Amino acid sequence: MQEKQSDQKVVALPVIRPNAAGIDIGDTMHVVAVPPGRSNEPVRKFGAFTCDLLEIVKWLKLCKIDSVAMESTGVYWIALFALLIQHGFEVYLVNSRHTKNVSGKKTDMEDAAWIQQLHSCGLLTRSFLPDDLTETLRTLVRQRKALIQDSSRCIQRIQKNLEMMNIKVHTVIRDITGKTGKAIVEAMINGEREAKNFLPLVDARIQASEEDIVKSLEGNWRKECLFLIKQCYAQYQQLQEHIRECEKEIETILQQMVAVQNEGVIEPPKDEPQQQQQNCETMTAGKKASNKKRKSKNTPRYDVRQYLQQIHGVDVLEIFGINEISALEILAETGTDLSKWETDTRFVKWLNLCPNNKITGGKLISSRLMSKKPNHASQAFRAAANGLKRTDNWLGDYFRRMRAKGGHKFAIVATGRKLALIYFRMVKNKEAFTPMDINEYREKHKKSKIAFYEKKLAELRKEAT
């Protein structure tokens, strides 16, 4: 009899959300699960057309559901998520890592029911989602980045076909997309084959000698390679036009974000010479001229720095390594309200820029990074960190010290974490960037190193006695 009573004991988790539902998202089918007793069929299958999504909303209201959890599966969740928000539901978009089912047969019906159980017990946390304005900026900035990558591939194909004809002009001229490079490529497309006839197209700023340029333009002119160069160059020009159009849309969104911060007032952009003079005046006294950020050819044609300063209230470009492109990408991924991350530690954890410590039995058994692709914001911080490897400042010195300790990849992650912490505190607390003097930083590191070895020496002496 006692064995019977012990068998009937079941450990149950408290139900925090009694009116919770779970949805397993798919391309052609969505599976929705509600608490038992709300419907004759607590787990139902629906299609993915708009009429089917409206049927899901209608059924959830009929079952008196007020909170819904769904996995972030591809982009298939976006339409249903927006519709549920529009009809007043509390929607949790959750990481699929947090909804892994117990071992056994895996079906869509079981997954939906499992998500519903986890959500009703309050075991799921929301993924970060930006507001509508930031979401629009994110889409446009990602599109611009993709267009730049596509245009780079076009240039690489042009260089490949030039190499196949043994035309070495791309090795003599630093940038084939510059004024001289474009003029030479266009002349090739228009039928020019004599090497000396290209010399009038060479700009005075080209440092290569005329003899080297003539030698680089002598080769085997192949018809199929010239045809591919013509197509790739036309595609490159078209992509450049798309980039300019995308930048105009991005500037419009930045103006709207400035208006939100300034209660609807959009300040007119300052003249470029005036802005440059202001930037020079606001530079930190101890900063050297070599630390000024040089604009690349992929930098937007408008003053991104001014927009970012008005949106954030601080100049994030003062951070070593952060340029206009990386700052714009970070803004598009994280938005302006960083209070959604309670602490800077959670922010760097979301970026996957800190160790994923695993502790068991009071011992640290692993501290490796999570094996997942870094998000776009994390990629921007890592790229900024990689640009510090040869700089003469305390962050550059930190990068080189970390590289000596654990290699290049280790240094990128460690320095990227430093940059993310500085960025978080600046934007959230509206604090200006206060760089540390490199000599002071090195002296501080020496003292900490001496203290470490003195401690070790004291321990050895204690063991010896």
C-alpha positions as CSV (number, residue, x, y, z in Angstrom):
1,M,0.0,0.0,0.0
2,Q,2.9,2.4,0.8
3,E,4.4,1.6,-2.6
4,K,1.2,2.5,-4.3
5,Q,1.0,5.9,-2.5
6,S,4.7,6.7,-3.4
7,D,4.0,5.9,-7.1
8,Q,1.1,8.4,-7.2
9,K,3.4,11.3,-6.0
10,V,4.1,13.6,-8.9
11,V,6.4,16.7,-8.9
12,A,4.6,19.5,-10.7
13,L,5.9,22.9,-11.5
14,P,3.7,25.9,-10.5
15,V,1.6,27.4,-13.3
16,I,2.4,31.1,-13.6
17,R,0.5,31.8,-16.8
18,P,-2.7,29.8,-16.9
19,N,-3.8,31.4,-20.2
20,A,-0.6,30.6,-22.1
21,A,-0.3,29.0,-25.6
22,G,2.6,27.6,-27.6
23,I,3.1,27.7,-31.3
24,D,5.5,25.6,-33.4
25,I,6.3,27.8,-36.4
26,G,6.9,26.4,-39.9
27,D,7.0,27.5,-43.5
28,T,3.7,25.9,-44.7
29,M,2.1,25.0,-41.3
30,H,1.8,26.3,-37.8
31,V,0.9,24.0,-34.8
32,V,-0.8,25.8,-31.9
33,A,-1.2,24.3,-28.4
34,V,-3.5,25.6,-25.7
35,P,-4.1,24.4,-22.1
36,P,-6.1,21.1,-21.8
37,G,-9.8,21.7,-21.3
38,R,-9.9,25.0,-23.4
39,S,-10.9,23.1,-26.5
40,N,-11.9,19.6,-27.7
41,E,-8.7,19.6,-29.6
42,P,-6.0,21.3,-27.5
43,V,-3.4,21.0,-30.2
44,R,-4.4,22.1,-33.7
45,K,-2.7,22.5,-37.1
46,F,-3.1,25.6,-39.2
47,G,-1.9,26.7,-42.6
48,A,0.5,29.7,-43.1
49,F,-1.7,31.9,-45.4
50,T,-3.1,35.1,-44.1
51,C,-6.6,33.7,-43.7
52,D,-5.1,30.8,-41.6
53,L,-3.3,33.3,-39.4
54,L,-6.5,35.1,-38.8
55,E,-8.1,31.8,-37.9
56,I,-5.3,31.2,-35.3
57,V,-6.1,34.6,-33.7
58,K,-9.8,33.8,-33.7
59,W,-9.3,30.4,-32.1
60,L,-6.9,31.7,-29.4
61,K,-9.4,34.4,-28.4
62,L,-12.1,31.7,-28.2
63,C,-9.8,29.7,-25.9
64,K,-9.3,32.8,-23.7
65,I,-5.6,32.9,-24.3
66,D,-3.7,36.1,-23.4
67,S,0.0,35.1,-23.7
68,V,1.7,33.2,-26.6
69,A,5.2,31.8,-27.0
70,M,6.8,30.8,-30.3
71,E,10.2,29.9,-31.6
72,S,12.2,32.3,-33.8
73,T,12.2,30.0,-36.9
74,G,13.8,31.8,-39.8
75,V,11.5,34.6,-40.9
76,Y,8.3,32.6,-40.8
77,W,7.3,33.9,-37.4
78,I,7.3,37.6,-38.4
79,A,3.8,37.8,-40.0
80,L,2.1,35.8,-37.2
81,F,4.0,37.7,-34.5
82,A,2.8,41.1,-35.9
83,L,-0.8,39.9,-36.2
84,L,-0.9,38.6,-32.6
85,I,0.6,41.9,-31.3
86,Q,-1.9,43.8,-33.3
87,H,-4.8,41.9,-31.6
88,G,-3.5,42.5,-28.1
89,F,-1.7,39.3,-27.2
90,E,1.4,39.1,-25.1
91,V,3.9,37.4,-27.4
92,Y,7.2,35.8,-26.4
93,L,9.7,35.2,-29.2
94,V,12.0,32.6,-27.7
95,N,15.3,31.0,-28.6
96,S,15.0,27.5,-30.0
97,R,17.8,26.4,-27.7
98,H,15.6,27.1,-24.7
99,T,12.7,24.9,-26.0
100,K,14.5,21.7,-26.7
101,N,12.1,18.8,-26.0
102,V,12.9,15.8,-23.8
103,S,14.2,12.7,-25.4
104,G,11.7,10.7,-27.4
105,K,9.8,10.9,-30.7
106,K,9.8,14.4,-32.1
107,T,6.7,15.8,-33.8
108,D,5.3,19.2,-34.4
109,M,2.4,18.5,-32.2
110,E,4.7,17.4,-29.3
111,D,6.9,20.5,-29.8
112,A,3.9,22.9,-29.6
113,A,2.6,21.2,-26.5
114,W,6.1,21.4,-24.9
115,I,6.4,25.1,-25.7
116,Q,3.0,25.7,-24.1
117,Q,4.0,23.8,-20.9
118,L,7.3,25.7,-20.6
119,H,5.6,29.1,-21.2
120,S,2.7,28.4,-18.7
121,C,5.4,27.6,-16.0
122,G,7.3,30.8,-16.8
123,L,10.4,29.0,-18.0
124,L,10.9,30.9,-21.2
125,T,12.5,34.3,-21.6
126,R,11.9,36.8,-24.5
127,S,14.5,37.3,-27.2
128,F,15.5,40.9,-27.9
129,L,13.4,42.6,-30.5
130,P,13.9,46.3,-31.5
131,D,11.2,48.8,-32.0
132,D,9.7,49.5,-35.4
133,L,12.0,52.4,-36.3
134,T,15.1,50.4,-35.3
135,E,13.8,47.4,-37.2
136,T,13.5,49.4,-40.4
137,L,17.0,50.8,-39.9
138,R,18.3,47.3,-39.3
139,T,16.8,46.0,-42.5
140,L,18.2,48.9,-44.6
141,V,21.7,48.7,-43.0
142,R,21.9,45.0,-43.6
143,Q,20.8,45.5,-47.2
144,R,23.5,48.1,-47.7
145,K,26.1,45.8,-46.3
146,A,25.0,43.0,-48.6
147,L,25.1,45.4,-51.6
148,I,28.7,46.4,-50.7
149,Q,29.7,42.7,-50.5
150,D,28.1,42.0,-53.9
151,S,30.0,45.0,-55.4
152,S,33.2,43.7,-53.9
153,R,32.6,40.3,-55.6
154,C,32.1,42.1,-59.0
155,I,35.5,43.8,-58.5
156,Q,37.1,40.5,-57.7
157,R,35.7,38.9,-60.8
158,I,37.1,41.8,-62.9
159,Q,40.5,41.3,-61.4
160,K,40.3,37.6,-62.0
161,N,39.6,38.1,-65.7
162,L,42.3,40.7,-66.0
163,E,44.7,38.2,-64.5
164,M,43.6,35.5,-67.0
165,M,44.6,37.9,-69.8
166,N,47.8,38.6,-67.9
167,I,46.8,42.3,-67.6
168,K,48.5,43.3,-64.3
169,V,47.1,46.9,-64.0
170,H,45.3,46.0,-60.8
171,T,48.6,45.2,-59.1
172,V,50.2,48.5,-60.2
173,I,47.2,50.7,-59.3
174,R,46.1,50.4,-55.7
175,D,42.4,50.8,-56.2
176,I,40.9,49.6,-59.5
177,T,37.6,51.3,-58.5
178,G,39.2,54.7,-58.3
179,K,39.3,57.4,-61.0
180,T,42.2,55.9,-63.0
181,G,41.0,52.3,-62.6
182,K,37.5,53.0,-63.8
183,A,38.8,55.0,-66.8
184,I,41.1,52.1,-67.8
185,V,38.3,49.5,-67.5
186,E,35.9,51.6,-69.4
187,A,38.5,52.1,-72.2
188,M,39.0,48.3,-72.4
189,I,35.2,47.8,-72.7
190,N,35.1,50.4,-75.5
191,G,37.7,48.5,-77.5
192,E,41.1,50.1,-76.6
193,R,43.9,47.5,-76.8
194,E,47.1,49.6,-77.3
195,A,48.9,49.9,-73.9
196,K,50.4,53.4,-74.6
197,N,46.9,54.8,-75.3
198,F,45.9,54.3,-71.7
199,L,48.5,56.7,-70.3
200,P,46.4,59.9,-70.8
201,L,43.8,58.3,-68.5
202,V,46.3,57.9,-65.6
203,D,45.8,60.5,-62.8
204,A,48.7,62.6,-61.6
205,R,48.4,61.0,-58.1
206,I,49.3,57.6,-59.3
207,Q,52.8,56.8,-58.0
208,A,53.7,54.0,-60.5
209,S,55.9,54.9,-63.4
210,E,54.6,55.2,-67.0
211,E,56.9,52.2,-67.9
212,D,55.3,50.0,-65.3
213,I,51.8,51.0,-66.3
214,V,52.5,50.2,-69.9
215,K,54.0,46.8,-69.1
216,S,51.0,46.0,-66.9
217,L,48.6,46.7,-69.8
218,E,50.3,44.3,-72.2
219,G,48.6,40.9,-72.3
220,N,46.6,38.4,-74.2
221,W,43.2,40.0,-75.0
222,R,40.7,37.3,-74.8
223,K,37.2,37.9,-76.0
224,E,35.3,35.9,-73.3
225,C,37.3,37.7,-70.5
226,L,36.5,41.1,-71.9
227,F,32.8,40.1,-72.2
228,L,32.8,39.1,-68.5
229,I,34.6,42.3,-67.5
230,K,31.9,44.3,-69.3
231,Q,29.1,42.5,-67.5
232,C,30.7,42.7,-64.1
233,Y,31.5,46.4,-64.5
234,A,27.9,47.1,-65.5
235,Q,26.7,45.1,-62.5
236,Y,29.1,47.0,-60.2
237,Q,27.8,50.4,-61.4
238,Q,24.2,49.2,-60.9
239,L,25.0,48.1,-57.3
240,Q,26.6,51.4,-56.6
241,E,23.4,53.1,-57.6
242,H,21.4,50.8,-55.3
243,I,23.8,51.6,-52.5
244,R,23.2,55.4,-53.0
245,E,19.4,54.8,-53.0
246,C,19.7,52.7,-49.8
247,E,21.8,55.4,-48.1
248,K,19.1,58.0,-48.8
249,E,16.5,55.7,-47.1
250,I,18.9,55.2,-44.1
251,E,19.4,59.0,-43.8
252,T,15.6,59.4,-43.7
253,I,15.3,56.9,-40.8
254,L,18.2,58.6,-39.0
255,Q,16.4,61.9,-39.3
256,Q,13.2,60.3,-37.8
257,M,15.3,58.9,-34.9
258,V,16.8,62.3,-34.3
259,A,13.2,63.8,-34.3
260,V,12.1,61.2,-31.7
261,Q,15.0,62.2,-29.4
262,N,14.4,65.9,-29.9
263,E,10.6,65.8,-29.5
264,G,9.9,66.1,-33.2
265,V,12.6,68.7,-34.0
266,I,15.1,67.8,-36.7
267,E,18.2,69.9,-36.7
268,P,19.6,70.8,-40.1
269,P,23.0,69.1,-40.9
270,K,26.1,71.3,-40.4
271,D,28.4,72.2,-43.2
272,E,31.3,69.8,-43.6
273,P,34.1,72.4,-42.8
274,Q,32.3,73.6,-39.7
275,Q,31.8,70.0,-38.5
276,Q,35.4,69.1,-39.1
277,Q,36.5,72.2,-37.1
278,Q,34.2,71.2,-34.3
279,N,35.5,67.7,-34.2
280,C,39.1,69.0,-34.0
281,E,38.2,71.3,-31.1
282,T,36.4,68.5,-29.2
283,M,39.3,66.0,-29.5
284,T,40.9,64.9,-26.3
285,A,44.1,66.8,-25.5
286,G,46.2,63.6,-25.1
287,K,45.0,62.0,-28.4
288,K,47.5,62.0,-31.2
289,A,46.8,62.8,-34.8
290,S,47.5,59.2,-35.9
291,N,44.4,58.1,-33.9
292,K,42.0,60.1,-36.2
293,K,39.6,57.8,-38.0
294,R,40.0,57.9,-41.8
295,K,36.9,57.6,-43.9
296,S,36.9,54.7,-46.3
297,K,35.2,54.6,-49.7
298,N,32.3,52.6,-48.3
299,T,31.4,55.3,-45.7
300,P,28.0,56.9,-46.3
301,R,28.1,60.3,-48.2
302,Y,26.3,62.2,-45.4
303,D,27.6,63.1,-41.9
304,V,26.8,59.9,-39.9
305,R,28.7,61.2,-36.9
306,Q,26.4,64.1,-36.4
307,Y,23.3,62.0,-36.6
308,L,24.7,59.4,-34.1
309,Q,25.7,62.2,-31.7
310,Q,22.2,63.6,-31.8
311,I,20.6,60.2,-31.3
312,H,22.8,58.9,-28.5
313,G,23.6,62.2,-26.8
314,V,27.3,61.2,-26.8
315,D,29.9,60.8,-29.5
316,V,30.5,57.1,-29.7
317,L,33.0,57.6,-32.5
318,E,35.4,58.8,-29.9
319,I,35.9,55.2,-28.9
320,F,39.1,53.8,-30.5
321,G,38.3,51.4,-33.3
322,I,34.7,52.5,-33.8
323,N,34.1,54.1,-37.1
324,E,31.0,55.5,-38.8
325,I,30.0,52.2,-40.5
326,S,30.5,50.0,-37.3
327,A,28.6,52.6,-35.1
328,L,25.7,52.6,-37.6
329,E,25.6,48.8,-37.7
330,I,25.6,48.7,-33.9
331,L,22.8,51.3,-33.7
332,A,20.7,49.3,-36.2
333,E,21.1,46.1,-34.2
334,T,20.8,47.3,-30.6
335,G,18.7,50.5,-30.9
336,T,18.9,53.5,-28.6
337,D,17.4,51.9,-25.5
338,L,20.1,49.7,-24.0
339,S,18.1,49.4,-20.7
340,K,16.6,46.2,-22.2
341,W,19.8,44.6,-21.0
342,E,19.9,45.0,-17.2
343,T,23.7,45.1,-16.9
344,D,26.7,45.5,-19.2
345,T,27.5,41.9,-18.4
346,R,24.2,40.7,-20.0
347,F,24.9,42.9,-23.0
348,V,28.3,41.3,-23.7
349,K,26.7,37.9,-23.1
350,W,24.1,38.6,-25.7
351,L,26.9,39.6,-28.1
352,N,28.7,36.3,-27.2
353,L,31.8,38.2,-26.3
354,C,32.3,36.6,-22.8
355,P,33.2,33.0,-21.7
356,N,30.3,30.6,-21.3
357,N,31.4,29.4,-17.9
358,K,30.2,25.9,-16.9
359,I,30.6,25.1,-13.2
360,T,29.8,21.7,-11.6
361,G,30.8,20.5,-8.2
362,G,32.1,24.0,-7.5
363,K,34.7,23.7,-10.2
364,L,35.0,25.5,-13.5
365,I,35.0,22.7,-16.2
366,S,34.7,24.9,-19.3
367,S,34.9,28.6,-20.2
368,R,34.7,28.4,-24.0
369,L,32.5,30.7,-26.1
370,M,29.1,29.4,-27.1
371,S,29.4,27.7,-30.5
372,K,27.1,30.0,-32.5
373,K,27.5,32.5,-35.2
374,P,28.0,36.0,-33.8
375,N,25.2,38.4,-34.5
376,H,25.7,41.5,-36.6
377,A,26.4,43.8,-33.6
378,S,29.0,41.3,-32.3
379,Q,30.6,41.2,-35.8
380,A,30.8,45.1,-35.7
381,F,32.6,45.1,-32.3
382,R,34.9,42.3,-33.5
383,A,35.8,44.2,-36.6
384,A,36.5,47.3,-34.6
385,A,38.7,45.3,-32.2
386,N,40.6,43.9,-35.1
387,G,41.4,47.4,-36.4
388,L,43.1,48.2,-33.1
389,K,46.0,45.8,-33.5
390,R,48.5,48.5,-34.8
391,T,47.1,51.6,-33.0
392,D,49.1,53.5,-30.5
393,N,46.6,53.7,-27.6
394,W,45.8,51.7,-24.5
395,L,43.2,49.5,-26.3
396,G,45.7,48.7,-29.0
397,D,48.2,47.8,-26.3
398,Y,45.6,45.6,-24.6
399,F,44.9,43.8,-27.9
400,R,48.6,43.0,-28.5
401,R,48.9,41.8,-24.9
402,M,45.9,39.5,-25.4
403,R,47.2,38.3,-28.7
404,A,50.5,37.3,-27.0
405,K,48.5,35.5,-24.4
406,G,46.0,33.5,-26.4
407,G,46.3,34.2,-30.1
408,H,44.7,36.5,-32.6
409,K,41.1,35.2,-32.3
410,F,41.3,35.4,-28.5
411,A,42.5,39.0,-28.7
412,I,39.6,40.0,-31.0
413,V,37.0,38.6,-28.6
414,A,38.6,40.0,-25.5
415,T,39.1,43.5,-27.0
416,G,35.6,43.4,-28.6
417,R,34.3,42.8,-25.1
418,K,36.1,45.9,-23.8
419,L,34.7,48.0,-26.6
420,A,31.2,46.7,-26.0
421,L,31.4,47.6,-22.3
422,I,32.6,51.1,-23.1
423,Y,29.8,51.5,-25.7
424,F,27.1,50.3,-23.3
425,R,28.2,52.6,-20.5
426,M,28.5,55.6,-22.8
427,V,25.1,55.2,-24.4
428,K,23.1,54.1,-21.4
429,N,24.6,56.6,-18.9
430,K,25.3,59.4,-21.4
431,E,29.0,59.4,-20.4
432,A,31.7,60.8,-22.6
433,F,34.6,58.6,-23.6
434,T,37.6,59.2,-21.3
435,P,40.6,57.4,-22.8
436,M,43.4,56.2,-20.5
437,D,47.0,57.4,-21.2
438,I,49.0,54.5,-22.7
439,N,52.0,55.1,-20.4
440,E,49.7,55.1,-17.3
441,Y,48.0,51.9,-18.6
442,R,51.3,50.1,-19.0
443,E,52.5,51.2,-15.6
444,K,49.3,50.0,-14.0
445,H,49.8,46.6,-15.8
446,K,53.4,46.4,-14.5
447,K,52.3,47.0,-11.0
448,S,49.6,44.3,-11.2
449,K,52.1,41.9,-12.6
450,I,54.6,42.6,-9.8
451,A,51.8,42.1,-7.2
452,F,50.9,38.8,-8.8
453,Y,54.5,37.4,-8.7
454,E,55.0,38.7,-5.2
455,K,51.9,36.8,-4.1
456,K,53.2,33.6,-5.8
457,L,56.6,34.1,-4.2
458,A,55.1,34.4,-0.8
459,E,53.1,31.2,-1.4
460,L,56.3,29.3,-2.4
461,R,58.2,30.6,0.7
462,K,55.3,29.4,2.9
463,E,55.4,26.0,1.3
464,A,59.2,25.8,1.7
465,T,59.0,26.5,5.5
